Amino acid sequence: VLSLCLLYVTILVRSCIRLFQPEVVAWLKEKSGGCGVSTSGSEARSNRSELNRAISFYTIRDVCKLSDARTESFLSTLTADINLCCSLLDFAAPVAEICGISVQRLRAVHADMRRRFAGLKCPDLICRRGGPGYPEQLAVGAKPPPFLFLRGREELLKERVVSVVGTRRPSSEGLAEAAVIADFLGSSGFIVASGMAAGIDTAVHRAAMAFGHRTIAVLGTPLTNVYPTENAALQIELGSNQLLVTQFPPCEVTQPWHFPQRNATMSAISEATVVVEAGAMSGALIQADYSLEQRRPVFFPRRALARPDLVWPRKYIDKPGVYAYGQPEEILAVLNGDLQVRWESQQLPLF
């Protein structure tokens, strides 16, 4: 008798589902803002509409082979008729026609994009330029990235940040200086940012955490990648207890020029950049240039001026906004406004 009852209930439930399936689907879409996507995996915390916007953005970018800027322009012409907060596949036919591709091709690229974005972790956050969580100081700059991907304590971006960067091949003196500056800035209430590269960057992150301070790692790779590989454990620790920031989506193949772009973003979210130690071709000097273009002061140790093998300190010291410090307190005097920063009038582009 019990088996017959269970069979009857099963048949009844299946019949109701078939009968009311369109209404149920419509109700679910209405409750989810009209978007027929699940909330599993990375979608649980990364606002569903921002996730769909990001996947739509990079699907269109890749399928049409456009730059980020041209993709933004292209998508702005679609928003009047197509709700990008929903899945792009809800509008597959008109979008494919506009792009001049088949619906099958669009679906294939979109499916691959969804697969790549599935590599994000549940707590990861996607911030769209113009949306909540995107740093204002980055948004108002030249050529800000369309999206940021965050892992960890995103509230750190709302506080005062100073970047501390340097060479991948530091001296023992440079490593010691990195630890001193990271501790001093952290003790002074600043968030210490760096790029998680080998050498000075790694020393900065480790010192900040060792002294109980907060730190941000701005990556030149997607959150789903690790570079350098020897920093895998450090990246996990930073993502769990501090903050990882990247402008590169999970679908992006890392390129050499991504790291200078990372430096521009790191400088833009910071009040200043401290170059602890650098060679003539160091990426830290690229960030120094971006920092000056963005009207953020640059600091480097005064002892670098005394080194006859280094030309760049003497080249930089005459530039407006550059300071050679002897003691960390001199950095704080500039950051707190005790010393006024002088700038040239012309504003240069980021990239």
HELIX and SHEET records of a PDB file:
HELIX    1   1 LEU A    2  LYS A   31  1                                  30    
HELIX    2   2 GLY A   41  ALA A   44  5                                   4    
HELIX    3   3 ARG A   48  CYS A   64  1                                  17    
HELIX    4   4 ASP A   68  SER A   76  1                                   9    
HELIX    5   5 LEU A   88  PHE A   91  5                                   4    
HELIX    6   6 ALA A   92  CYS A   99  1                                   8    
HELIX    7   7 VAL A  103  PHE A  117  1                                  15    
HELIX    8   8 GLU A  136  ALA A  139  1                                   4    
HELIX    9   9 GLU A  154  LYS A  158  5                                   5    
HELIX   10  10 SER A  172  SER A  187  1                                  16    
HELIX   11  11 ILE A  200  ALA A  210  1                                  11    
HELIX   12  12 THR A  229  ASN A  231  5                                   3    
HELIX   13  13 ALA A  232  ASN A  241  1                                  10    
HELIX   14  14 HIS A  258  ALA A  268  1                                  11    
HELIX   15  15 GLY A  283  GLU A  293  1                                  11    
HELIX   16  16 ARG A  302  ALA A  306  5                                   5    
HELIX   17  17 TRP A  312  TYR A  316  1                                   5    
HELIX   18  18 PRO A  328  LEU A  335  1                                   8    
SHEET    1   A 9 LEU A 125  ARG A 128  0                                        
SHEET    2   A 9 PHE A 147  GLY A 152 -1                                        
SHEET    3   A 9 LEU A 243  THR A 246 -1                                        
SHEET    4   A 9 THR A 215  VAL A 218  1                                        
SHEET    5   A 9 ILE A 191  SER A 194  1                                        
SHEET    6   A 9 VAL A 161  GLY A 166  1                                        
SHEET    7   A 9 ALA A 272  GLU A 277  1                                        
SHEET    8   A 9 VAL A 298  PRO A 301  1                                        
SHEET    9   A 9 VAL A 322  TYR A 325  1                                        
END                                                                             
